[in-house]
Amino acid sequence: IKPPADLQQQFQNDLKHYVGKTEALLIGLDEVITLFQSSKTANNKGVILLIPDWQQPAINPRSINFLRKTMPEHGWATFTVQPFNKPKNYPSIALKAIEQQEEDEKTITDYKLKLGQLYQAMMEKVANMPGIFILISEGNNAGLLVDIINQETSKKPHAMVMLSAYQLTDAANINLAKNVAMSEMPMLDLLLKRDHLNVQASAKLRKTQSDKELKVVYRQKEIANFTPSYYPEDDLLKAIQGWLKTIGW
């Protein structure tokens, strides 16, 4: 019996088959499928880079696909990518805590290297386009991207929106809160009333740390929802557009 196909490859095959207009982006030896939608208005505000969480398709209905199709109607081009799979054996199930920590650090370091290369390739792809660049990402990838962008060598977007951001270990959530608080980038931190179990605790850490560091360009907002983990489309659009206006865009 053949083993099941790689999840990322399944998603990429689906994009090629059902969406049609895709483009490949080469990240090292890996081919990643991207989707681009140009602005549909005369006033081009800029580009929104959309990076779903791992194990999620680029057209996932929770939030990303809605933003991918809707933001061009409001003057934004969208550039969406199919992310990499969740790292194997993460979090570690080693018997000793110190071994778990060491294995997790190595696993996430390797994954962040690939995710960072993907993010940089996206930024380079849209570098010559007019306007500003907004990064929108979900879940674990959102948290890891904050750390990546804080590094001096990274090309930084003008602002970032996190959707239900969290990490899978306590240490990683604490580190995420510190990275958010120390970042100079304007950030909108959205979460849902009915969300992943880890989101609420992780969001509370970020809010507490950002208040402690007096991070002025940080806003956290909880959105009421009926279906767990799914963002109500009108409320999501209103939250993002309202926040962009408050920071001058």
ABEGO torsion letter per residue (X at the ends): XBBBBBAAAAAAAAAAAAAGBBBBBBBEABBBBBBBBBBABABBAEBBBBBBBBGBBAABAAAAAAAAAAAAAAGBBBBBBBBBBBBBGOBBABABAAAAAAAAAAAAAAAAAAAAAAAAAAAAAAAABBEBBBBBBBEAAAAAAAAAAABAABBBBABBBBBGBBBABAAAAAAAAAAAAABABBBBBBBBABBBAAAAAAAAAAAAAAAAAGBAABBBBBBBBABBGBBBAAAAAAAAAAAAAAAGX
